Amino acid sequence: MEGQNKKMRYRAIIGVLLLGMAVAATARADMRLAFVDIQRALNECRAGKAAKTQFRGRIERLQAQLEGEQNDVERLKRELEQKGSLMQPDQRQNLEDDYEKKLRRFQDDYKNSRDELQEKDNEVTGAIVRDLATVVRQIGEKNGYTMVMEKGTLLWAIPSTDITDQVIRAYDAMNVRPGSLGEEAQRDSGKFGAVATGQPPETGGSGRSTILK
């Protein structure tokens, strides 16, 4: 009797599995899937390239400023090490005070510059990514895709389902101010999850950047 009950349970489990496979096969027949590489789109779209160029110029100017301050600090440090023991106490104290003041200024400027650049990068990157996500939604709706996934979440997909180039071309053709499409999506009443609220889709890992990638 117990053996018969086990067989019945096994048949029921197999029946459920077969039913699930049949439903999944039917669903797959009706589904149209695609994926997009948002980081590549960010790097290659016109707005992303312009942001990268602007940041590069800004970084070069800040580097020149910080290198000048650092050279000044190192010069004072060498002077203290080489001549400090030969100076009068008040002269040595003045030199030490000058060294410490310039060292603190350099450290503060370095930290503030880094934080300012990171904040600006996050702001610009977020605006462009929200735009790109809105374009993805538009392409998905126009072409009847059931789902468009982000490349970073995929283990494998056939290359023909990659719509990144299409997204870049569509966004560039709009020639809009970065972030303006995301603002429109914020006013939209929740049709596309994160995009409708103006939030860039999450990918996990280290995030995206117009500067570093």
Order of alpha helices (4+ residues) and beta strands (2+ residues): alpha-beta-alpha-alpha-alpha-beta-alpha-alpha
